[in-house]
Amino acid sequence: MRVDVDTNGNEVLTVNGCATVGTPTAATHAATKGYVDTATPANHATRHQHGGADEVATATAAANAIPKADGGGKLDGWISDAAASVKGKLQLATDLGGSAAAPQVVGLKGNALPSNLADGFIKRNSGNSAWEEVAYGTAANTVAQGNDARFPAYVDAVQRVLSSLLPNVATALTLLSGTAYFVYLGRTVVAFTPKYVEFYVNTAGAGAQTAEAGLFSSTNPPNKGSPSLSKLVSTGTLDSLTTTGLKRNSSAFSTSVAAGTHLWAGIRTAMATTQPALSGLCMDFSEGRVLSTASAGALTGAGPWTGAIIAIPSYLNTAIAPDLRVTLD
């Protein structure tokens, strides 16, 4: 055993080669392992913490820096805003609500969603200033779910009412002066306003034009009770029949056709020199879907259709008739 004096002025007792060193009090003093392990970390941490002489973290985002929370305890300045190509933070505002754990979409394009949204669709209101719900249903202003009677009604109106119920065989039909033809279009299942009767002129007529097109109704379908026809609306103002092409009444009709109407389209011409040839249809005589008159006299003389009923003896079935169709616009 040996007694020495260390650099601190303390006596150092050395036993079997191991020295005992006192607590250092100056920067140049020696320190033991025990002192380094237990005494210095507290002082070291203080220097590197917020406000310390050797602070290691920073609240300002920088490359390769240690982040420090801001005064509110948040790291917002260190996290990038989310973008199309960048992952980052979002703020639950405007169209987003709820919480971080359970975010919710509460609006679209800055307008709140309906608070009573339950089971349906949303749409813009009539003023295009807000969103509103459109519920499922089978009535007007509702969204159909596939069990809606409006579907067959619409299809029926388009497929049966607007087109002639006969196959088009591209046969040219030359109208005799004063002869009228009527083509059955079907039974309407919804009320609508047809605007035009259309037909195709294959060969142009000649001379001063007298012609008329219109819509008619019957109480019963063809060959069901021998129906007579009543005029719904007609006009003698048609596109020129002295040229070929698709023709129709020059001004749109505005007469509404009620649901349940057995609807017919009709046409007659009485050109001064030559009658036009129209695109024709063939028919099944048993169906009675095409009717013709022997002369315009059966339709209140040589003048326009004035609303008189076309009586049963006034018409007969014919094998060829004009390809007439009704359009909604």
QUILIN-V193712 format. One line per field, one symbol per residue. ss: DSSP state (@ for helix, = for strand, . for the rest). A space follows every 50 residues. Layout:
BEGIN
ss=???
END
This chain:
BEGIN
ss=.====.....=====..==.............@@@@@@.@@@@@@@@@.. ......==.......==........@@@..=.=..=..=......===.. ..===.==..==.......=====......======......=.....@@ @@@@@@@@@@@......=======.....========....=...===== ===..=....========..........=======..=......=====. ......=....========....=..======.......====..@@@@. .........=.@@@===..===..===..
END
